Amino acid sequence: MRARRGQALPGGGDRVSLRFKVRYEYPIPYPPTSWDARKVRVSYDGLKPGTISTLETVTEELEASPVLSGGKWVYESEEREFVGRASSTHLPTEGLVLELLFYEGEGSVLHDSSGHGNHGEIFGATWGELASGKRYLSFDRVDDYVDTGVGTPASLITIVAWIKVTDVTDYRPIISKDSGVERSFYLSITKGGARLRLLISGDGTNCCYKDSDESIPLNEWVCVAGVFDGTTLRLYKNGVELPGTIYETVPPSLYWGNQKQMIGLNERFSQYFSGDIALAYIYDRALSESEVKRLYEREKQWFE
């Protein structure tokens, strides 16, 4: 996709004009000649047409017809112009080192959009799609997971994910960098009580962790987050901080070893997630409460 941003509108402050078109290419002889047109769905945040204050995500289909150019089939849609408002609900990008949007909907690779190349290889988990069009992966609690490699080193960390957990007969790891050799962190749902837990290691061996007092509901989409800032651990559900208890001494920084960073698997205990995961982020800094809230507000529309 190629987007062209327009100039800020007079007197607009945070109002912006966005002009964009969609372009994608395939080498000859692909695509088949029967493909005389394609459609792509585009979503963007802005002012609802005809209003002056209603901020919502607009989704539309742009039709693109193929043109043979430079030895390739080129699809380029008509241009769109949209007048909107830059919203405080944008995704915080500073320190973003893993951004899994689950936009693929098929295949065995989960692409990292953060620019750090922490793409995930999917093992066993299957694709699904919500009525809103949001894609997700289903994990069977037996052997499904996503391997994103060793990840990008961090001394502080924020982990955010949208999950729907279906079973807590065992611990259900959401994102974990925890092996039998060395430990770094994990965000997990606890066995039986369905509490949210964030575990942190400062030296690869010794750990501290925090459990929420409140349970995470089963069979319901929830945005969960864990934050470590070098002095304390914080847990969030749907943008709201959860009270809880911290066990052991909090280290001043996070240990980052060579163990794998896994979605839906804790290698140390061979524990697997049960349910669905739709979005996952890691930051190499501690997000503020308002930033965690902003993430939730930005994305909750997909899960309502």
C-alpha positions as CSV (number, residue, x, y, z in Angstrom):
1,M,0.0,0.0,0.0
2,R,1.3,3.5,-0.8
3,A,-0.3,6.3,1.1
4,R,0.3,10.0,0.6
5,R,-0.4,12.3,3.6
6,G,-1.8,15.7,2.8
7,Q,-1.1,19.0,4.6
8,A,-2.8,19.7,8.0
9,L,-6.0,21.7,7.4
10,P,-6.1,25.4,8.3
11,G,-7.0,25.9,12.0
12,G,-7.2,22.1,12.3
13,G,-4.7,21.4,15.0
14,D,-4.9,17.6,14.9
15,R,-7.1,17.5,11.8
16,V,-5.4,16.0,8.8
17,S,-6.2,15.2,5.1
18,L,-5.2,11.8,3.9
19,R,-4.9,10.8,0.2
20,F,-4.0,7.2,-0.6
21,K,-4.3,4.5,-3.2
22,V,-3.6,0.8,-3.1
23,R,-1.0,-0.7,-5.4
24,Y,0.4,-4.3,-5.6
25,E,2.3,-6.3,-8.2
26,Y,2.5,-9.9,-9.4
27,P,5.1,-11.3,-11.8
28,I,4.0,-12.8,-15.2
29,P,2.2,-15.2,-15.7
30,Y,0.6,-14.7,-12.3
31,P,-2.2,-13.8,-11.7
32,P,-4.5,-16.0,-13.9
33,T,-6.2,-14.2,-16.7
34,S,-9.6,-14.8,-15.0
35,W,-8.5,-12.3,-12.4
36,D,-9.9,-9.2,-14.2
37,A,-10.3,-7.3,-10.9
38,R,-9.3,-7.5,-7.3
39,K,-10.6,-5.9,-4.1
40,V,-8.7,-5.0,-1.0
41,R,-10.1,-3.8,2.3
42,V,-8.6,-0.7,3.8
43,S,-9.3,0.5,7.4
44,Y,-8.3,3.9,8.8
45,D,-9.2,6.0,11.8
46,G,-10.8,9.4,11.1
47,L,-13.9,11.5,11.3
48,K,-17.0,9.7,10.1
49,P,-18.1,11.3,6.8
50,G,-20.8,13.9,7.3
51,T,-19.9,14.6,11.0
52,I,-17.4,16.9,12.7
53,S,-16.7,15.0,15.9
54,T,-17.5,11.3,15.6
55,L,-14.2,9.4,15.5
56,E,-14.5,5.8,14.2
57,T,-12.7,3.3,12.0
58,V,-13.9,3.4,8.5
59,T,-13.6,0.3,6.3
60,E,-14.2,0.2,2.6
61,E,-13.3,-1.8,-0.4
62,L,-11.2,-0.3,-3.2
63,E,-11.4,-2.0,-6.6
64,A,-8.2,-2.4,-8.6
65,S,-7.9,-3.5,-12.3
66,P,-4.7,-5.1,-13.6
67,V,-2.4,-3.3,-16.0
68,L,0.6,-5.0,-17.7
69,S,3.7,-2.9,-16.9
70,G,7.4,-3.6,-16.8
71,G,6.9,-7.3,-17.0
72,K,4.5,-7.4,-14.1
73,W,0.8,-7.3,-13.5
74,V,0.1,-4.1,-11.6
75,Y,-3.0,-3.4,-9.7
76,E,-3.6,0.2,-8.7
77,S,-6.9,1.4,-7.2
78,E,-8.5,4.8,-7.7
79,E,-7.3,7.4,-5.3
80,R,-9.3,8.3,-2.2
81,E,-9.2,11.4,-0.1
82,F,-10.3,11.4,3.5
83,V,-10.5,14.3,5.9
84,G,-10.1,13.1,9.5
85,R,-8.5,13.8,12.8
86,A,-5.3,12.4,14.2
87,S,-6.5,10.6,17.3
88,S,-5.0,10.1,20.7
89,T,-5.9,6.4,20.2
90,H,-3.0,5.9,17.8
91,L,-0.7,3.0,18.5
92,P,2.3,4.1,20.7
93,T,5.4,3.3,18.5
94,E,8.3,4.4,20.7
95,G,10.1,1.3,21.8
96,L,7.9,-1.1,19.9
97,V,10.0,-4.2,19.2
98,L,7.3,-6.7,18.3
99,E,4.1,-5.9,16.5
100,L,2.0,-8.9,15.5
101,L,-1.2,-7.8,13.8
102,F,-2.4,-11.2,12.6
103,Y,-3.5,-9.6,9.3
104,E,-2.4,-12.6,7.2
105,G,-5.4,-14.8,7.7
106,E,-3.6,-17.8,6.2
107,G,-0.1,-19.4,5.9
108,S,2.5,-20.3,8.4
109,V,4.2,-17.0,9.1
110,L,3.1,-14.2,11.5
111,H,4.8,-11.0,10.3
112,D,6.3,-8.6,12.7
113,S,5.4,-5.0,11.7
114,S,7.7,-3.3,14.2
115,G,10.6,-3.2,11.8
116,H,12.7,-5.5,14.0
117,G,12.2,-8.6,11.9
118,N,10.9,-10.8,14.7
119,H,8.6,-12.7,12.4
120,G,6.9,-15.8,13.9
121,E,6.7,-19.3,12.5
122,I,3.3,-20.9,13.2
123,F,3.2,-24.4,14.5
124,G,-0.2,-26.0,14.6
125,A,-2.3,-22.9,15.5
126,T,-5.2,-22.4,13.0
127,W,-6.5,-19.2,11.5
128,G,-10.0,-17.8,12.3
129,E,-11.8,-14.5,11.5
130,L,-14.2,-12.5,13.6
131,A,-17.4,-10.9,12.3
132,S,-15.5,-7.6,12.3
133,G,-12.9,-9.0,9.9
134,K,-10.2,-9.3,12.5
135,R,-8.0,-12.4,12.1
136,Y,-6.7,-14.5,14.9
137,L,-5.0,-17.8,15.7
138,S,-6.6,-20.6,17.7
139,F,-4.3,-22.6,20.0
140,D,-5.4,-26.2,21.1
141,R,-3.5,-26.4,24.5
142,V,-1.7,-29.5,23.2
143,D,1.1,-28.5,20.9
144,D,0.3,-25.2,19.1
145,Y,2.6,-22.2,19.3
146,V,4.4,-19.4,17.4
147,D,8.2,-19.1,17.5
148,T,9.4,-15.5,17.0
149,G,13.1,-16.2,17.6
150,V,15.1,-14.7,20.4
151,G,13.5,-11.3,20.0
152,T,15.0,-7.8,20.4
153,P,16.8,-7.3,23.7
154,A,15.2,-5.1,26.3
155,S,16.0,-4.1,29.9
156,L,12.4,-2.9,30.6
157,I,9.3,-4.4,29.0
158,T,5.6,-4.0,28.2
159,I,3.7,-7.0,26.8
160,V,0.2,-6.5,25.4
161,A,-2.2,-9.0,23.8
162,W,-5.8,-9.6,22.9
163,I,-6.8,-13.1,24.1
164,K,-9.8,-15.3,24.6
165,V,-8.8,-18.1,27.0
166,T,-11.0,-21.2,27.0
167,D,-9.4,-23.5,29.7
168,V,-7.3,-23.1,32.8
169,T,-6.7,-26.7,33.9
170,D,-3.1,-25.8,33.4
171,Y,-1.1,-22.5,33.2
172,R,-1.8,-20.8,29.9
173,P,1.2,-18.8,28.5
174,I,0.4,-15.9,26.3
175,I,3.9,-14.7,25.5
176,S,7.0,-16.3,27.1
177,K,10.7,-16.2,27.0
178,D,11.4,-18.9,29.5
179,S,13.3,-22.1,29.0
180,G,14.8,-24.9,31.1
181,V,18.3,-23.3,30.7
182,E,17.6,-19.6,31.4
183,R,14.6,-17.3,32.2
184,S,13.6,-13.9,31.1
185,F,9.9,-13.2,31.3
186,Y,6.4,-14.5,30.6
187,L,2.8,-13.2,30.6
188,S,0.4,-16.0,31.5
189,I,-3.0,-17.0,32.8
190,T,-2.7,-19.1,36.0
191,K,-3.9,-22.6,36.6
192,G,-7.4,-22.9,38.2
193,G,-7.8,-19.3,39.3
194,A,-7.4,-17.7,35.9
195,R,-5.3,-14.9,37.3
196,L,-3.1,-12.8,35.1
197,R,0.6,-13.3,35.9
198,L,3.7,-11.4,34.8
199,L,7.1,-13.0,35.6
200,I,10.5,-11.2,35.3
201,S,14.0,-12.5,35.8
202,G,16.9,-10.1,36.3
203,D,19.7,-12.7,36.1
204,G,18.4,-15.6,34.1
205,T,17.7,-17.7,37.2
206,N,16.0,-15.8,40.0
207,C,12.5,-14.4,39.3
208,C,9.8,-12.2,40.7
209,Y,6.2,-12.3,39.6
210,K,2.9,-10.5,40.1
211,D,-0.5,-12.2,40.2
212,S,-3.7,-10.2,39.7
213,D,-6.3,-10.4,42.5
214,E,-9.0,-10.5,39.8
215,S,-9.6,-13.5,37.4
216,I,-9.5,-13.1,33.7
217,P,-12.9,-14.2,32.2
218,L,-13.0,-17.3,30.1
219,N,-14.5,-17.5,26.6
220,E,-14.4,-13.7,26.2
221,W,-12.1,-11.4,24.3
222,V,-9.9,-9.4,26.7
223,C,-6.9,-7.0,26.3
224,V,-4.3,-8.0,28.8
225,A,-1.0,-6.2,29.5
226,G,2.1,-6.6,31.8
227,V,4.5,-3.8,32.5
228,F,7.9,-3.9,34.2
229,D,9.6,-0.5,34.8
230,G,12.7,-1.6,36.9
231,T,11.0,-0.8,40.2
232,T,7.6,-2.6,40.1
233,L,5.3,-4.8,38.0
234,R,1.9,-3.7,36.8
235,L,-1.0,-5.7,35.2
236,Y,-3.9,-4.5,33.1
237,K,-7.2,-5.8,31.8
238,N,-9.0,-3.8,29.2
239,G,-6.9,-0.7,29.9
240,V,-7.5,-0.7,33.6
241,E,-4.7,-1.6,36.1
242,L,-5.4,-4.7,38.2
243,P,-4.5,-4.9,41.9
244,G,-2.3,-7.8,42.8
245,T,0.5,-9.2,44.8
246,I,4.2,-9.2,43.9
247,Y,6.3,-12.1,45.1
248,E,10.1,-12.0,45.6
249,T,12.4,-9.0,44.9
250,V,11.9,-6.9,41.8
251,P,15.2,-6.6,39.8
252,P,16.4,-3.3,38.4
253,S,16.5,-4.7,34.8
254,L,15.3,-7.6,32.7
255,Y,17.7,-10.4,31.7
256,W,17.7,-11.2,28.0
257,G,19.1,-14.5,27.0
258,N,19.2,-16.7,23.9
259,Q,16.0,-18.6,24.6
260,K,13.1,-18.4,22.2
261,Q,10.3,-15.8,22.5
262,M,7.2,-17.8,22.1
263,I,3.5,-17.1,21.6
264,G,1.3,-19.6,23.3
265,L,4.1,-21.8,24.7
266,N,6.2,-21.8,27.9
267,E,9.2,-24.0,27.0
268,R,10.4,-24.5,30.5
269,F,7.2,-26.2,31.7
270,S,5.8,-27.4,28.3
271,Q,2.6,-25.4,28.9
272,Y,0.4,-24.3,26.0
273,F,-2.2,-21.7,25.5
274,S,-5.9,-22.7,25.2
275,G,-8.0,-20.4,23.1
276,D,-7.5,-17.5,20.7
277,I,-4.9,-14.7,20.3
278,A,-5.5,-11.8,17.9
279,L,-2.9,-9.1,18.6
280,A,0.4,-9.1,20.4
281,Y,2.9,-6.3,21.1
282,I,6.2,-6.0,23.0
283,Y,7.9,-2.7,23.9
284,D,11.4,-2.3,25.3
285,R,10.1,0.3,27.8
286,A,7.4,0.6,30.4
287,L,4.2,2.0,28.9
288,S,2.2,4.5,31.0
289,E,-1.3,3.7,32.2
290,S,-2.7,6.2,29.6
291,E,-0.7,4.5,26.8
292,V,-2.1,1.0,27.8
293,K,-5.6,2.5,27.9
294,R,-5.0,4.1,24.5
295,L,-4.1,0.7,23.0
296,Y,-7.3,-0.9,24.4
297,E,-9.5,2.0,23.2
298,R,-7.9,1.9,19.8
299,E,-8.6,-1.8,19.2
300,K,-11.7,-2.8,21.2
301,Q,-14.0,-2.1,18.2
302,W,-12.8,-5.3,16.6
303,F,-13.9,-7.4,19.5
304,E,-17.3,-5.9,20.5
